[in-house]
């Protein structure tokens, strides 16, 4: 049952329904967020979490329902209206200009100045004031392309604060962070709460809810399930509410029995954009039937290594053997045709063509084959049948998403499309 409209709450969303064609993304959903708290929105991939917050931020319009900010009804038709109501949002995929500085990104669109002239000194000082106030340490003069993902997230938070945000929405904020960066983010959030801000987190990570949040609203398949105080509730109870059944969070694993060497990297050298060796004399063997992790802080050669394996970057020395055959310094298709599949770190940049349909994205690595393009023309009936089977097998939601643009899916469902496509590539 929705709470009574009151100034005790920073955000109240009552009876929110959102349809995309015949698909109901949200049905009569409610959200009541108390001022000065951290409130998590919990749900599986495709549950409607991001859709609900995109409505609050003005990116989508609800078909039914009302929004109240600080006890007053709000008409939020676009992000400009959301910002005017003191709402800021940090998206899972950051919206920054890589070749701009931190300061330029933060003040972009809200630059201090007179007419066409921007007061750069005033802009920089304004950024430094916010950095100092909230402990969000970042170099105001650094280029976005030169700072870590964790620092880029800080810039996004600073952008919202610079525009006067009192309510901050964080969409899957820890998805791209290291453990140390997660700890730093939790500390930043506590500083913001102490200053009277209100934070809404979109997540499906149970441990982080318990580590950070005061209350949690659970959404399942577009419907409101419950709002609970986090203190005193267990991970098992949260998981059960999220999926609608008992969940065993303990996974039994059997000892691995590695087989023959499948990937053999020998004495590999790979240069970065600055023509400096990012990978030096690197050796690695991966055997059939095993999972090998590569650990390290972002920026220590992992990207260059994966680019080289996928033939997106030339090697300056060494060999990469796939099932005994050298594949280095070929083209990407060479590895794909020999069974190399990749789930990239950035699904928007490297995993999907966002303006293509889900149907088209599922055959990106197969469209030139005789199976899908006999005579050089894509067999769309075959493509749709293949894609619909993948959508069903990997539970991509909504189930009729095939003809829709991949960019319109939630992040988790985009990931399912990529995983399904790569595994299906034999």
C-alpha positions in Angstrom: 0.0 0.0 0.0 1.4 3.4 -1.0 2.3 5.9 1.8 0.2 9.1 2.2 1.7 12.0 0.2 3.9 13.8 2.7 6.9 16.2 2.7 8.6 13.5 4.8 9.4 11.8 1.5 11.8 13.1 -1.1 10.2 11.0 -3.8 6.8 9.3 -4.1 5.7 7.5 -7.3 2.2 6.1 -7.0 0.3 3.8 -9.5 3.0 4.0 -12.2 2.2 2.1 -15.3 4.3 2.1 -18.5 3.6 0.3 -21.7 5.8 -0.3 -24.7 3.3 -1.3 -27.4 1.4 -4.2 -25.9 4.2 -5.0 -23.4 3.6 -3.7 -19.8 7.1 -2.8 -18.5 5.5 -1.5 -15.2 2.0 -2.1 -13.8 0.7 0.0 -10.9 4.2 0.4 -9.2 4.7 2.5 -6.1 7.9 3.9 -4.6 8.2 6.0 -1.4 11.7 7.3 -0.6 12.3 9.1 2.7 14.4 12.2 2.8 18.0 11.8 3.7 18.1 8.0 3.2 19.7 5.5 0.7 16.9 3.5 -0.9 17.6 0.5 -3.1 15.4 -0.7 -6.0 15.9 -4.4 -6.2 14.9 -6.7 -9.1 16.1 -9.2 -11.7 17.3 -8.2 -15.1 14.3 -6.8 -17.0 12.2 -6.3 -13.8 11.5 -2.6 -14.6 14.0 -0.9 -12.2 15.6 1.3 -14.8 12.3 2.0 -16.5 10.9 3.3 -13.2 13.9 5.6 -12.7 13.9 6.8 -16.3 10.4 7.9 -15.7 11.5 9.8 -12.5 14.3 11.4 -14.5 12.0 12.4 -17.4 13.5 10.1 -20.0 10.2 8.2 -20.3 6.6 9.3 -19.6 4.4 7.1 -17.5 1.1 6.1 -19.1 -0.6 6.2 -15.7 0.4 7.3 -12.2 1.6 10.4 -10.3 5.0 11.7 -9.0 5.5 13.7 -5.9 8.7 15.5 -4.9 8.9 16.6 -1.3 5.2 16.2 -1.0 4.3 18.3 -4.0 3.0 16.9 -7.3 5.6 17.1 -10.1 5.2 17.1 -13.8 8.5 15.7 -15.1 8.3 15.6 -18.9 12.1 15.6 -19.6 15.5 15.6 -17.8 15.5 19.5 -17.7 12.3 19.3 -15.5 13.9 16.6 -13.4 16.9 18.8 -12.8 14.7 21.7 -11.9 13.1 19.4 -9.3 16.5 18.7 -7.8 16.9 15.2 -9.4 20.2 14.0 -10.8 20.9 10.6 -12.4 24.2 8.7 -13.0 23.6 6.2 -15.7 25.3 2.8 -15.9 26.9 3.9 -19.1 28.5 7.3 -18.5 27.6 10.3 -20.6 31.0 12.1 -20.8 33.0 13.6 -23.6 36.3 11.8 -23.6 38.4 14.6 -25.0 37.1 17.2 -22.6 38.5 17.9 -19.2 36.8 16.9 -15.9 35.8 20.6 -15.4 34.5 21.0 -19.0 32.3 17.9 -18.6 30.9 18.9 -15.2 29.8 22.4 -16.3 28.8 21.4 -19.9 25.5 23.2 -20.6 25.7 25.1 -17.3 28.9 27.1 -17.9 29.3 30.3 -15.9 30.0 33.3 -18.0 28.6 36.3 -19.8 27.0 35.7 -23.2 29.2 33.5 -25.4 32.2 33.8 -23.1 32.8 31.1 -20.5 34.5 32.0 -17.3 36.9 29.1 -17.1 38.4 30.2 -13.8 35.0 30.4 -12.1 33.9 27.1 -13.5 37.1 25.4 -12.2 36.7 27.0 -8.8 33.0 25.8 -8.6 34.1 22.3 -9.3 36.9 22.5 -6.7 34.4 23.7 -4.1 32.1 20.7 -4.7 35.0 18.3 -4.8 36.2 19.6 -1.4 32.7 19.6 0.2 31.9 16.0 -0.6 35.4 14.4 -0.6 35.1 13.5 -4.3 38.8 13.8 -5.1 39.4 14.2 -8.8 41.8 16.3 -10.9 39.7 19.1 -12.5 42.1 19.5 -15.4 42.5 15.8 -16.4 41.0 14.5 -19.6 38.2 12.0 -19.2 40.1 9.6 -21.5 43.0 9.6 -19.0 41.1 8.8 -15.8 39.8 5.5 -14.5 36.2 4.3 -14.6 35.8 4.9 -10.9 37.0 8.5 -11.4 34.6 8.9 -14.4 31.8 7.9 -12.1 32.8 10.6 -9.7 32.6 13.1 -12.5 29.1 12.0 -13.2 28.1 12.5 -9.6 29.8 15.9 -9.6 27.8 16.9 -12.7 24.6 16.2 -10.8 25.7 18.0 -7.7 26.9 21.0 -9.7 23.3 21.3 -11.0 21.9 21.3 -7.5 20.7 17.7 -7.2 19.2 16.9 -3.8 18.0 13.5 -5.1 20.6 11.3 -6.7 19.7 8.2 -8.8 22.6 5.7 -9.3 22.0 3.0 -11.9 23.9 -0.2 -11.1 26.7 2.0 -9.7 29.1 -0.8 -8.7 28.9 -2.8 -12.0 32.1 -1.5 -13.4 34.1 -0.8 -10.2 36.9 -2.6 -8.4 36.5 -3.6 -4.8 38.5 -0.6 -3.6 36.4 1.8 -5.8 33.2 0.2 -4.4 34.4 1.0 -0.8 35.2 4.5 -1.9 31.7 4.9 -3.5 30.0 3.8 -0.3 32.0 6.4 1.7 31.0 9.1 -0.8 27.4 8.1 -0.5 27.5 8.4 3.3 29.1 11.9 3.0 26.2 12.9 0.7 23.6 11.5 3.1 25.2 13.4 6.0 24.7 16.6 3.9 21.0 15.9 3.6 21.0 14.3 0.1 18.7 11.4 -0.8 20.1 8.5 -2.9 18.2 5.9 -4.9 20.2 2.9 -6.1 19.2 0.5 -8.9 20.7 -2.9 -8.2 20.4 -6.6 -7.9 23.4 -7.1 -5.6 22.2 -8.2 -2.2 25.4 -7.7 -0.3 25.7 -4.1 -1.4 22.1 -3.4 -0.4 22.8 -4.5 3.1 26.1 -2.6 3.2 24.6 0.7 2.0 20.8 1.0 2.1 18.2 2.0 4.7 15.2 0.7 2.8 14.6 -1.5 -0.3 11.8 -1.7 -2.8 11.5 -4.9 -4.7 10.0 -5.1 -8.2 9.4 -8.4 -10.0 8.4 -8.5 -13.7 7.2 -4.9 -13.7 5.1 -5.2 -10.5 5.6 -3.8 -7.0 6.3 -6.6 -4.5 7.3 -4.9 -1.2 9.3 -2.2 0.6 11.3 -3.4 3.5 13.8 -1.9 6.0 17.2 -3.4 5.2 18.2 -3.7 8.8 17.1 -7.1 10.0 16.3 -8.8 6.7 18.6 -11.5 5.3 20.0 -12.0 1.8 17.9 -15.1 1.5 14.7 -13.2 2.2 15.6 -10.5 -0.2 16.4 -13.0 -2.9 13.1 -14.8 -2.4 11.2 -11.6 -2.7 13.2 -10.7 -5.9 12.5 -14.0 -7.8 9.3 -15.2 -6.1 10.7 -18.5 -4.8 13.3 -19.9 -2.4 16.9 -19.4 -3.6 20.0 -21.4 -2.6 22.8 -18.9 -2.5 25.4 -21.6 -1.8 26.8 -23.1 -5.0 28.3 -26.6 -5.0 31.2 -26.9 -7.4 33.0 -30.0 -8.6 36.9 -30.0 -8.9 38.0 -29.0 -12.4 39.5 -31.6 -14.7 41.4 -29.5 -17.3 41.9 -31.0 -20.8 44.1 -30.0 -23.7 45.5 -26.5 -24.1 43.0 -24.4 -26.1 44.5 -20.9 -25.9 48.3 -20.6 -25.7 49.8 -17.1 -25.5 53.6 -17.1 -25.8 55.9 -14.1 -25.1 53.3 -11.5 -26.2 54.0 -7.8 -26.6 51.3 -5.3 -27.3 51.5 -1.5 -27.5 48.9 1.0 -26.2 47.8 4.2 -28.0 50.9 5.9 -26.8 53.1 3.3 -28.5 54.3 2.0 -25.2 54.3 -1.7 -24.3 51.2 -2.3 -22.3 51.7 -6.1 -22.5 55.3 -7.3 -22.1 56.5 -10.9 -22.6 53.1 -12.2 -21.5 52.6 -16.0 -21.3 49.3 -17.8 -20.5 47.8 -21.2 -21.2 44.0 -21.9 -20.9 42.9 -25.5 -21.0 39.6 -27.0 -22.0 37.2 -27.2 -19.1 38.7 -24.5 -16.9 38.0 -20.9 -16.0 41.1 -18.6 -15.8 40.9 -15.2 -14.2 43.1 -12.3 -15.1 43.3 -9.8 -12.2 44.7 -6.3 -12.1 43.8 -2.7 -11.7 42.2 -1.1 -14.7 44.8 0.3 -17.1 47.5 -2.4 -16.6 47.3 -4.0 -20.0 44.1 -6.1 -19.7 42.4 -4.2 -22.5 45.4 -4.4 -24.9 45.7 -8.1 -24.1 42.0 -8.8 -25.0 42.2 -6.6 -28.1 45.2 -8.6 -29.3 43.5 -12.0 -28.7 40.5 -10.7 -30.7 42.7 -9.2 -33.4 41.4 -5.7 -32.7 45.0 -4.6 -32.1 48.3 -5.7 -33.6 51.0 -7.6 -31.5 54.5 -6.3 -31.7 55.9 -9.7 -30.6 55.0 -13.2 -29.5 52.4 -15.7 -30.6 48.7 -16.4 -29.9 47.7 -20.0 -30.6 44.0 -21.1 -30.7 43.8 -24.9 -30.7 47.4 -25.0 -32.0 46.9 -22.5 -34.8 48.5 -19.1 -34.8 45.8 -16.4 -34.9 47.7 -13.2 -34.0 47.8 -10.2 -36.4 45.0 -11.5 -38.5 41.5 -9.9 -38.7 38.7 -10.4 -36.1 36.8 -12.8 -38.4 39.7 -15.2 -38.4 39.4 -15.9 -34.7 35.6 -15.9 -34.8 35.5 -18.5 -37.6 37.7 -20.7 -35.4 35.5 -20.6 -32.3 36.7 -17.5 -30.5 33.8 -15.8 -28.7 34.0 -12.5 -26.7 31.8 -10.8 -24.1 33.2 -7.3 -24.0 33.6 -5.0 -21.0 31.6 -2.2 -22.8 28.5 -3.8 -24.3 27.3 -0.5 -25.9 30.7 0.2 -27.6 31.9 -3.3 -28.5 29.0 -5.7 -28.0 25.9 -4.4 -29.8 24.8 -2.1 -32.6 22.3 -0.2 -30.6 20.3 1.0 -33.5 20.0 -2.5 -35.0 17.1 -4.7 -34.0 17.7 -7.5 -31.5 17.1 -9.9 -34.4 20.0 -8.4 -36.3 22.3 -8.2 -33.3 21.9 -12.0 -32.7 23.5 -12.8 -36.1 26.2 -10.2 -36.3 28.8 -13.0 -36.4 26.8 -15.3 -38.6 25.1 -13.1 -41.2 27.7 -13.9 -43.9 27.3 -17.7 -43.5 25.5 -19.8 -46.0 23.0 -20.7 -43.2 21.8 -17.1 -42.9 22.7 -15.5 -46.3 22.3 -18.1 -49.0 23.2 -16.4 -52.3 24.5 -13.3 -50.4 21.1 -12.1 -49.2 20.0 -12.4 -45.5 17.2 -15.0 -44.9 15.1 -13.0 -42.5 12.8 -15.8 -41.7 15.8 -17.9 -40.6 17.2 -14.9 -38.7 14.0 -14.4 -36.8 13.6 -18.1 -35.9 17.2 -18.2 -34.6 16.8 -15.0 -32.6 13.5 -16.0 -31.1 15.0 -19.3 -29.9 17.9 -17.4 -28.3 15.4 -14.9 -26.7 13.5 -17.8 -25.2 16.5 -19.8 -24.1 18.2 -16.8 -22.4 15.0 -15.3 -21.0 15.5 -12.0 -22.8 12.7 -9.6 -21.8 10.3 -8.5 -23.2 9.8 -11.8 -25.1 8.6 -9.9 -28.2 11.7 -7.7 -28.3 13.1 -9.2 -31.5 12.1 -6.4 -33.9 12.9 -3.6 -31.4 16.2 -1.7 -31.3 18.8 -3.3 -29.0 19.4 0.1 -27.4 15.9 0.0 -26.0 16.6 -3.1 -23.8 17.7 -2.9 -20.2 21.4 -3.4 -19.5 20.9 -6.9 -18.2 18.8 -8.0 -21.2 21.4 -6.5 -23.6 24.0 -8.7 -21.8 21.8 -11.8 -22.3 21.6 -11.1 -26.0 25.4 -10.9 -26.2 26.0 -14.0 -24.1 23.5 -16.0 -26.2 25.0 -14.8 -29.5 28.5 -15.6 -28.5 27.7 -19.1 -27.1 25.7 -19.9 -30.1 28.6 -19.1 -32.4 30.1 -22.6 -31.8 
